Amino acid sequence: MSRTSVPPRTARRLPIALFLGAAALTTLTAASAAGGLLGLRAQAFASATWDRAEDDFADLRDVGRDNIVRFWTRTTSSAKVARRARERSGFAPSVMSEAGSTGAFGIRTPVAGVDATPVLSSGGHVSANNSRPRVVNLPLPVPPIDKSSAAYTRFKGWVDSAVAGSRGYGFSAAEAALMYQLSPEAKYCTLAIQMVEEQVTAAESAIAGGGRPAVAGDSYLEVGPMIADVASTLTACAGSITSSQRTRWSAYAEQAVWNVWNYNSAQWGGRSHPWSGWSVTNPGNNYYYSFVEATMYWALATGNSTWFNFLRDNKLAALQTYFARLPGGGSSEGTGYGTSHMRLFSLYRIWRDATGMDLANANSHASDSIPYWIHATVPTMDRFAPIGDQARSSVPDIYDYHRRLVLEARSVATNPVVQNQATWWLNNISIARMGSGFNYRYDLLPVGATATVPTDLIYHARGTGHLFARTGWTRDAMWVAIVAGPYNESHAHQDQGSFTLFSGDWLAVTANIWSRSGINQGTDVHNLVRFARNGTVARQCESTTKASTLSVTPGSGGAFTADANLTPSFCNADAVTNWQRNFNFANRRLTVRDTFSITSGTTATFQVNVPVQPTLVNSREATAGRLRVRVLEPANATINSNFSSGKYVEDGARFRIDVQGGTTGYVVELSEI
């Protein structure tokens, strides 16, 4: 199966960050001459001026995101198209504004004398080794490997199958290059070189026909892994690559990286063709990691000091600033797209091993992400809290990506306590090893020998506003998750104030997990109060200036009380002028107390999405499987007996219990039968 063919269940998987190998490779020099498509630009800068037609969604980039979502979900069954339409029409990134002069590639370089090294959370700076950063090569991507281990045998078998002509889904040139480093047999470099040559030749063909190469597709989403293929092969297999190939490959890769950051003046084939620049300035977005990946691997493989300095002083510094604001770990994109941090932590590791700069421990985010994911995992160790868009699959099952994320986080952590907890988690989740061939290489990262069972039962990731609690660390424990914090990313949902309850299976959970697309973001699918004015549901809106807040008071045995101010989550005060929500969790019982103020014409409905058909016990009590829902206040509130069948999700998803009648608040108790 070709790399672009996507099996149905993996159609939404995130771009894969590819491991890079690195034996010594001297700095590439500009070619003395270059013919064919690349011409004089390759001669001067080892880059190209290739062009490509604008993305099919270019005419949508300035249209409101919600209108685009509605349009595309109405006219196509493709969830990816709907999601991309929403993304491409979202935030319009500003033109690059890094201070300083314009360098050889049209990129702003730092002002002389300004200390732009990343800032530590303690106020210090990450060492840049000296005033003129040393140019280094890509480090070997894994620690010393036991070649008698099952992980090595599986990975080698995966690569050997590709050498024999059977390339598995997602197989990459970087894997063949890595295998050559682990076992220097010519057949591995032969395959890696063949695959990169195929990529570059296809790009040249597209350019010659007036198009653009695949690397520019989907807002340069795959630029990281594709340029990683080129860089890793140039590095590991340098002695087998011809001068002509080096020139052509370098020009292609250089132009791709240049186009990412210079989106307004991007070129292919000498024809100016800008693209949207989606997320080039947003370190919290998964696209950003692909852009940084391409730039980092190319800078280290070629010894290009311009790209090196640009990364260090601008794009990596921006990562430091952003994640210093997310204590507790996790992602503001949620848990679906949050798995992209497996790539982020890999970038930290590559940069550390190449330069000595420890970006991962400049703030607590990377280390905190280990307990974050441990606590975000349900007690049965096979699923996780479904927060935000679900990228790979709408069903929140533990997958290879989660295993890789914790392996990567463990590899850059310096705290032995969290490293040992990571070892425990890795040994106990439902994925004991990578299940997909293209992930086998990540099992080469060490799991660790000492496992420590976590002791904390409550975890509040204050940066993301995600709270997790459980009654114990046995598989029969009850577990709860709550969202109340910033809502500032396009993959996040209108779920401020929502909760999830689990005991053996889902008791109450977002209906998004039963959808086809995994991108149902509205309040209808979450467990919160649904406010509607004159029939229109009040929307929660993304904001960088205001956020919901959550204060937590821990008790014993996983018990807690938490107070959420959710008023800031709304777009305006047309329907809701105040909403406070109190959670009390104790004795395997969750009691939710809502207090709100609403405007004339507004109704408030307490809603709980459940996986099975509910049964009405009486007007104030209902059951759904093993969940009991009881209305305690107000006296006139009742449970609607006309249980929704999930029509608010595009393909109908389970059921919802609605409590109605409250005008100033509700108190509802959820317990296990």
C-alpha atoms as one frame of an Amber mdcrd trajectory, in Angstrom:
protein
   0.000   0.000   0.000   1.359   3.415  -0.915   2.099   5.999   1.706  -0.814
   8.144   0.576  -3.333   5.330   0.786  -5.114   5.529   4.122  -7.016   2.613
   5.646 -10.478   3.670   6.902  -9.691   3.431  10.608  -6.453   5.389  10.266
  -7.709   8.066   7.948  -7.497  10.690  10.669  -4.226   9.681  12.250  -1.813
  12.497  12.929   1.258  12.991  10.757   4.010  10.666  11.940   7.213  12.201
  13.242   9.990  10.144  11.743  13.108   9.058  13.565  16.289  10.444  12.090
  19.616   8.741  12.134  22.839  10.636  12.007  26.305   9.453  11.258  28.846
  12.172  10.570  27.981  14.271   7.545  29.945  17.334   6.598  28.115  20.535
   5.793  26.583  20.529   2.362  28.048  23.164   0.056  26.213  25.019  -2.660
  26.357  23.288  -5.992  28.634  24.855  -8.549  26.036  24.346 -11.201  22.517
  23.066 -11.425  20.518  22.311 -14.478  17.015  21.173 -15.170  14.158  22.553
 -13.131  16.214  24.008 -10.288  18.393  26.419 -12.227  20.373  29.284 -10.706
  18.597  29.369  -7.345  19.977  25.921  -6.548  23.405  27.145  -7.633  23.302
  30.063  -5.219  21.365  28.808  -2.234  20.832  25.053  -2.782  17.166  25.907
  -3.017  14.562  26.193  -5.714  11.813  28.439  -6.939   9.168  25.893  -7.635
   5.495  26.580  -7.752   2.262  24.921  -7.002  -1.388  25.779  -7.557  -3.159
  27.103  -4.472  -4.906  24.668  -2.156  -8.522  23.795  -3.007  -9.581  25.667
   0.101  -7.804  28.943  -0.690 -11.033  30.675  -1.487 -12.303  29.744   1.968
  -9.450  31.098   4.065 -11.192  34.352   4.983 -14.617  32.837   5.603 -15.816
  32.325   9.189 -14.866  28.926  10.572 -18.333  27.940  11.727 -19.919  28.696
   8.371 -17.310  26.545   6.646 -17.885  23.659   9.032 -21.612  23.764   8.447
 -21.164  23.982   4.682 -18.728  21.113   4.340 -20.380  18.770   6.824 -23.622
  19.320   4.898 -22.146  18.667   1.448 -19.675  15.847   2.085 -19.279  12.845
   4.344 -15.547  13.409   4.574 -14.723  14.359   8.172 -11.231  15.362   7.170
 -12.516  17.877   4.655 -14.817  19.371   7.268 -12.036  19.644   9.805  -9.567
  21.132   7.346 -12.157  23.636   6.132 -12.640  24.751   9.707  -8.911  24.994
  10.328  -8.032  26.787   7.126 -10.675  29.439   7.725  -9.701  30.012  11.329
  -7.095  32.362  12.701  -5.352  34.405  10.039  -1.674  34.300  11.016   0.243
  37.523  10.924   3.249  38.106   8.721   6.478  36.992  10.361   7.656  39.777
  12.614  10.857  38.486  14.193  13.142  41.440  14.814  16.359  41.805  12.908
  17.702  41.873   9.402  16.660  39.696   6.495  18.928  36.703   5.970  19.880
  34.819   2.824  16.577  32.939   2.739  14.357  35.957   3.322  13.953  35.121
   7.011  14.344  37.597   9.820  17.427  36.932  11.918  17.965  38.250  15.459
  19.132  41.762  16.207  22.814  41.753  17.135  23.453  41.904  20.867  19.981
  40.727  21.876  19.944  37.630  24.080  17.209  35.580  22.455  18.035  32.213
  23.988  15.079  30.345  25.498  14.148  31.464  29.004  13.963  28.992  31.873
  10.980  29.046  34.199  13.430  30.120  36.899  14.325  33.207  34.880  17.663
  32.012  33.522  18.524  31.156  29.938  19.275  27.900  28.192  22.929  27.811
  27.256  23.677  28.232  23.586  27.162  26.804  24.194  28.805  30.048  23.138
  27.996  33.324  21.411  28.294  31.597  18.058  26.365  28.332  18.268  28.298
  25.318  17.153  26.812  23.650  14.083  26.210  19.991  14.780  24.878  16.972
  12.978  21.801  14.920  13.699  22.341  12.627  16.689  21.559   8.930  16.645
  17.831   8.855  17.410  17.874   6.028  19.955  20.113   4.960  22.830  22.268
   1.821  22.555  20.021  -1.068  21.546  20.016  -4.691  22.582  20.014  -6.386
  19.202  18.659  -9.539  20.778  15.544  -7.698  21.972  12.097  -8.326  20.550
  11.749  -4.633  19.696  14.862  -4.676  17.531  13.850  -7.921  15.837  10.398
  -6.563  14.996  11.756  -3.307  13.625  14.395  -5.075  11.554  11.779  -7.436
  10.157   9.604  -4.463   9.214  12.467  -2.843   7.308  13.639  -6.105   5.741
  10.142  -6.648   4.345  10.340  -3.228   2.695  13.756  -4.071   1.281  12.234
  -7.225  -0.185   9.631  -5.135  -1.969   6.774  -5.150   0.515   6.610  -1.663
   1.972   4.068  -1.618   4.755   1.615   1.227   5.229   3.452   4.364   6.294
   6.940   2.956   5.735   9.453   5.766   5.339  12.961   6.328   4.041  13.977
   7.480   7.520  13.327   3.966   8.827  15.634   2.437   6.240  18.279   5.066
   7.064  17.936   4.295  10.775  18.268   0.574  10.111  21.489   1.261   8.192
  22.871   3.014  11.247  21.930   0.081  13.460  23.139  -2.529  10.976  25.272
  -0.996   8.183  24.176  -3.162   5.288  24.099  -1.496   1.877  20.584  -2.709
   1.135  19.144  -0.322   3.696  20.738   2.758   2.164  19.777   1.511  -1.276
  16.137   1.528  -0.202  16.330   4.883   1.599  17.962   6.544  -1.414  15.409
   4.987  -3.761  12.526   6.338  -1.687  13.913   9.864  -1.400  14.656   9.858
  -5.117  11.030   8.890  -5.717   9.863  11.799  -3.563  12.072  14.348  -5.302
  11.402  13.007  -8.799   7.652  13.156  -8.200   8.074  16.730  -6.992  10.029
  17.686 -10.098   7.370  16.092 -12.289   4.588  17.997 -10.532   6.481  21.247
 -10.898   7.214  20.632 -14.573   3.503  20.158 -15.159   2.679  23.470 -13.516
   1.672  21.959 -10.172   3.333  21.759  -6.804   4.873  18.834  -4.907   3.037
  16.792  -2.323   5.158  18.292   0.459   3.142  21.509   0.108  -0.215  19.775
   0.407  -2.689  20.358   3.217  -0.954  23.536   4.369   2.451  21.808   4.496
   1.127  19.367   7.087   3.530  16.574   6.072   6.598  18.745   5.537   8.184
  17.453   8.761   8.257  13.722   8.017   8.922  14.250   4.301  11.940  16.500
   4.808  13.030  14.209   7.647  13.244  11.425   5.061  15.541  13.545   2.916
  17.677  14.766   5.810  18.109  11.373   7.466  19.058   9.713   4.195  21.540
  12.462   3.300  23.063  12.009   6.749  23.202   8.234   7.139  23.879   7.335
   3.512  26.095  10.235   2.455  28.718   8.020   0.847  26.199   6.414  -1.506
  24.507   9.570  -2.748  25.656  11.125  -6.012  26.582  14.774  -6.349  23.605
  15.339  -8.628  21.214  13.776  -6.136  22.655  15.846  -3.301  22.159  19.031
  -5.304  18.591  18.235  -6.374  17.487  16.929  -2.989  18.993  19.886  -1.181
  17.338  22.412  -3.452  13.975  20.707  -2.960  14.250  20.476   0.803  15.611
  23.999   1.187  12.752  25.453  -0.816  10.163  23.484   1.161  11.498  24.732
   4.498  11.812  28.290   3.201   8.230  28.216   1.922   6.876  27.162   5.315
   8.058  30.271   7.115   7.781  32.658   4.149   4.251  31.692   3.265   3.322
  35.004   1.654   6.142  34.681  -0.873   6.334  30.889  -1.218   7.565  29.719
  -4.598   7.750  26.544  -6.616   9.210  26.511 -10.096   9.866  30.238 -10.218
   6.190  31.119  -9.852   5.096  33.021  -6.773   2.342  31.209  -4.951   1.579
  32.075  -1.321  -0.263  29.785   1.053  -2.292  30.503   4.194   0.519  30.196
   6.760  -1.799  28.214   9.034  -0.270  27.938  12.533   3.282  29.055  11.688
   3.009  31.331  14.731   1.057  28.992  17.018   3.274  26.679  19.135   0.169
  25.057  20.575  -0.954  23.623  17.226   0.122  20.240  15.894   1.098  21.742
  12.508   3.779  23.819  14.210   5.655  20.679  15.265   5.781  19.470  11.671
   7.192  22.835  10.573   9.809  22.821  13.329  10.635  19.180  12.607  11.426
  19.910   8.974  13.508  22.960   9.863  15.411  21.301  12.709  16.332  18.152
  10.843  17.342  20.127   7.791  19.429  22.583   9.826  21.240  19.796  11.659
  21.763  17.626   8.580  23.201  20.449   6.502  24.898  22.559   9.151  22.904
  25.573   8.007  23.555  28.211  10.679  20.788  30.484   9.363  18.133  27.881
  10.046  19.867  26.846  13.260  19.785  30.377  14.660  16.257  30.959  13.417
  15.083  27.887  15.283  16.973  28.623  18.472  16.148  32.293  18.727  12.615
  32.296  17.378  10.642  29.102  16.913  12.064  27.069  19.796  12.008  30.112
  22.056   8.319  30.484  21.206   7.761  26.871  22.284   9.413  27.644  25.615
   7.219  30.660  26.210   4.036  28.849  25.247   4.525  25.702  27.304   5.742
  27.575  30.354   2.088  28.669  30.563   0.824  25.058  30.715   1.892  23.697
  34.106   0.483  20.249  34.669   1.144  19.043  31.127  -1.337  18.157  28.416
  -2.500  20.140  25.412  -4.994  22.950  24.963  -6.011  21.138  21.755  -7.343
  18.326  23.952  -6.379  14.678  24.201  -6.985  13.743  20.559  -4.675  16.234
  18.899  -2.665  16.363  22.111  -0.926  13.157  21.055   1.058  15.376  18.673
   3.258  16.059  21.701   4.931  12.753  20.891   6.572  14.738  18.087   7.255
  17.741  20.293   9.116  15.666  22.877  11.059  13.938  20.096  12.178  17.365
  18.885  13.347  18.190  22.404  15.399  15.000  22.466  16.988  15.523  19.061
  17.887  19.136  19.899  19.286  18.181  23.299  21.468  15.425  21.886  22.674
  17.655  19.059  23.314  20.885  20.952  23.234  20.227  24.681  20.288  22.599
  25.072  17.654  20.972  27.297  14.410  22.522  26.113  12.328  19.807  27.755
  13.332  20.812  31.271  13.362  24.572  30.809   9.812  24.366  32.202   7.740
  21.603  33.761   5.403  20.843  30.858   7.174  17.822  29.356   7.757  16.183
  32.730   4.219  17.011  33.873   2.799  15.379  30.765   3.701  11.964  32.172
   1.361  12.212  35.208  -1.146  14.043  32.991  -1.513  11.040  30.695  -1.373
   8.565  33.566  -4.326  10.311  35.210  -6.140  10.901  31.900  -6.203   7.119
  31.421  -9.301   5.384  32.763  -8.873   2.663  35.447  -9.246  -0.195  32.943
  -6.102   1.166  31.248  -7.521   0.881  27.747  -9.129   4.303  27.161  -8.497
   7.944  27.926 -10.431  11.137  28.633 -12.025  12.215  25.311 -11.327  15.960
  25.420 -11.531  17.997  22.205 -11.460  16.719  18.619 -10.448  13.076  18.337
  -7.946  12.942  15.496  -7.248   9.298  14.724 -10.521   7.755  15.831 -13.563
   9.186  17.563 -13.427   6.289  20.044 -10.817   7.204  22.687  -8.926   3.906
  22.827  -5.288   3.828  23.905  -3.167   3.502  20.761   0.485   3.469  19.681
   0.575   7.276  19.715  -0.148   7.410  23.437   2.531   4.823  24.123   5.015
   6.761  22.024   4.126  10.059  23.703   4.942   8.692  27.162   8.085   6.938
  25.875   9.259  10.234  24.381   8.373  12.195  27.525  10.203   9.652  29.666
  13.289   9.933  27.451  13.614  13.681  28.109  12.484  13.698  31.750  15.102
  14.040  34.479  12.855  13.307  37.466  13.223   9.599  38.370   9.859   9.593
  40.156   7.868  10.438  37.035  10.138   8.250  34.893   9.320   5.254  37.100
   5.624   6.092  36.992   5.897   6.209  33.212   7.432   2.740  33.310   4.468
   1.505  35.366   1.974   3.016  32.929   3.787   1.600  29.890   3.761  -1.855
  31.475   0.048  -1.751  32.334  -1.809  -0.087  29.466  -3.664  -2.203  26.921
  -0.971  -1.550  24.291   2.012  -3.606  25.462   3.920  -2.785  22.281   3.365
  -0.843  19.085   0.656  -2.375  16.948   1.296  -0.621  13.618   4.471  -1.301
  11.669   5.260   2.359  11.086   5.487   2.762  14.871   7.782  -0.205  15.571
  10.862   2.015  15.724   9.546   3.831  18.783   9.631   0.637  20.828  13.412
   1.018  20.605  13.092   3.768  23.219  13.619   2.338  26.714  10.632   1.560
  28.901  12.755   1.487  32.039  13.398  -1.219  34.595  11.850   0.271  37.750
   8.083   0.697  37.873   6.381   2.781  40.543   2.607   2.773  41.036   1.228
   6.338  41.277  -0.124   7.342  44.667  -1.979  10.588  43.962  -5.659  10.085
  43.194  -6.366  13.655  42.046  -4.551  15.535  39.303  -5.317  19.089  38.227
  -3.512  20.274  35.098  -3.975  23.978  35.738  -2.588  25.127  32.409  -5.170
  23.252  30.336  -7.910  23.324  32.986  -8.316  19.538  33.038  -9.057  17.743
  36.321  -8.872  13.972  36.830  -9.721  11.989  39.949 -10.283   8.353  40.867
 -11.142   6.284  43.904  -8.036   4.111  43.544  -5.516   2.527  41.176  -7.370
  -0.746  40.748  -9.309  -1.457  37.562 -12.662  -1.320  39.355 -12.101   2.264
  40.548 -14.492   5.086  39.671 -12.922   7.889  37.650 -14.060  11.415  36.797
 -12.742  14.097  34.440 -13.724  17.793  34.376 -12.896  20.606  31.933 -12.725
  24.239  33.078  -9.938  26.473  31.823  -8.736  28.213  28.662 -10.560  27.642
  25.383  -8.104  28.979  22.806  -7.420  26.288  20.207  -9.433  25.292  17.137
  -9.444  21.589  18.069 -10.849  22.311  21.528 -14.602  22.071  22.153 -17.429
  24.068  23.670 -17.090  21.816  26.709 -16.229  24.235  29.504 -17.866  22.902
  32.669 -18.330  19.400  31.282 -17.640  16.143  33.110 -17.019  12.495  32.259
 -17.779   9.602  34.604 -16.361   6.073  34.275 -16.604   2.841  36.261 -15.790
  -0.321  34.347 -17.171   1.461  31.291 -18.489   4.890  30.366 -21.309   6.009
  32.646 -21.566   9.577  31.295 -19.394  10.778  28.419 -19.406  13.116  25.445
 -21.488  11.845  22.538 -18.639  12.862  20.238 -16.994   9.488  20.856 -19.837
   7.748  19.006 -19.727  10.061  16.021 -18.202   9.251  12.675 -16.009  12.335
  12.470 -14.807  12.871  16.026 -15.085  16.643  15.556 -18.505  17.482  17.026
 -17.638  20.544  19.089 -20.996  21.979  20.172 -22.442  22.071  23.673 -25.101
  19.506  22.680 -22.635  16.626  22.876 -21.173  17.439  26.313 -22.302  16.973
  29.894 -23.081  20.518  31.002 -25.929  23.023  31.134 -27.288  23.848  27.704
 -28.524  27.434  27.560 -30.822  28.346  24.680 -32.288  31.772  23.937 -35.341
  31.802  21.707 -34.386  28.317  20.522 -30.739  29.141  19.722 -28.098  27.473
  21.875 -25.697  29.925  23.517 -22.194  29.315  22.172 -18.943  29.099  24.032
 -16.194  30.897  22.112 -12.436  30.646  21.746 -10.601  33.475  23.425  -7.025
  34.418  24.250  -8.087  37.081  26.748 -10.567  35.337  29.026 -10.914  31.825
  30.409 -12.974  29.741  32.786 -11.374  28.972  36.132 -11.406  25.963  38.449
 -10.358  25.774  42.086  -9.959  22.319  43.613 -10.017  21.241  47.258  -8.760
  17.642  47.635 -10.231  15.234  50.157  -9.243  11.684  51.024  -9.607   8.588
  48.876  -9.898  10.611  45.678 -12.701  12.811  47.025 -12.703  16.492  46.119
 -14.786  19.602  45.783 -14.210  21.942  42.860 -15.658  25.324  42.020 -15.784
  26.472  38.410 -16.508  29.952  37.105 -17.736  29.305  33.577 -19.123  32.742
  32.736 -16.023  33.730  30.701 -16.580  30.849  28.290 -19.547  32.454  26.531
 -19.280  34.642  23.458 -21.482  37.312  25.007 -24.069  37.878  27.732 -27.149
  37.699  25.495 -28.331  34.457  27.107 -26.154  33.815  30.171 -24.825  36.500
  32.478 -23.398  34.161  35.116 -22.721  30.420  35.466 -21.006  28.803  38.430
 -20.669  25.032  38.758 -19.683  23.142  41.907 -18.539  19.511  41.794 -18.489
  17.244  44.826 -17.000  13.770  44.329 -17.004  11.263  47.211 -18.011   7.671
  47.903 -18.311   6.882  44.175 -20.875   9.636  43.779 -20.673  12.883  41.794
 -22.966  15.732  42.830 -23.124  18.743  40.520 -24.553  22.065  41.730 -25.211
  24.765  39.134 -25.993  28.404  39.869 -26.713  30.686  36.932 -28.361  33.917
  35.788 -30.088  33.948  32.419 -31.823  36.597  30.326 -35.467  36.734  29.322
 -36.326  34.103  26.724 -33.487  31.799  27.783 -33.950  28.230  29.003 -31.402
  26.138  30.902 -31.197  22.350  30.510 -28.933  20.118  32.592 -27.855  17.373
  30.178 -26.073  14.037  30.546 -24.990  12.014  27.501 -25.118   8.280  28.164
 -24.172   5.145  26.186 -27.430   3.181  26.604 -31.181   3.781  26.413 -32.253
   5.510  29.666 -35.179   4.360  31.766 -37.377   6.889  33.544 -37.877   5.791
  37.168 -40.003   8.823  38.034 -40.117  12.466  37.014 -36.925  13.189  38.997
 -34.901  10.003  38.555 -33.614   8.020  35.583 -31.174   5.185  35.036 -28.959
   4.383  32.062 -27.186   1.075  32.379 -25.288   1.277  35.674 -25.738   5.043
  36.041 -28.423   6.609  38.237 -29.306  10.295  37.722 -31.352  11.984  40.477
 -32.589  15.581  40.503 -32.233  17.073  43.999 -33.013  20.738  43.271 -35.079
  22.714  42.381 -38.369  21.181  43.422 -40.036  21.881  40.075 -37.234  20.418
  37.906 -38.071  17.216  36.023 -36.360  14.747  33.732 -37.639  14.867  30.178
 -39.019  11.426  29.353 -38.509  11.981  25.614 -34.892  10.871  25.643 -32.899
  12.168  22.709 -31.560   9.519  20.346 -28.430  11.497  19.536 -29.592  13.320
  16.410 -27.412  16.250  17.428 -24.431  14.178  16.217 -24.081  13.717  12.467
 -24.768   9.987  12.480 -26.857   9.581  15.625 -24.997   8.765  18.817 -26.493
   7.060  21.835 -28.784   8.983  24.199 -29.084  12.084  26.345 -30.914  12.716
  29.621 -32.294  16.255  29.896 -33.258  17.882  33.199 -35.484  20.923  32.708
 -37.366  23.527  34.728 -34.552  25.268  36.588 -34.357  29.047  36.208 -31.533
  29.837  38.629 -29.797  26.502  39.116 -29.793  22.728  39.538 -28.431  20.121
  41.910 -28.082  16.704  40.285 -26.567  13.547  41.739 -24.901  10.868  39.606
 -24.166   7.516  41.207 -23.469   3.922  40.313 -26.127   1.243  40.505
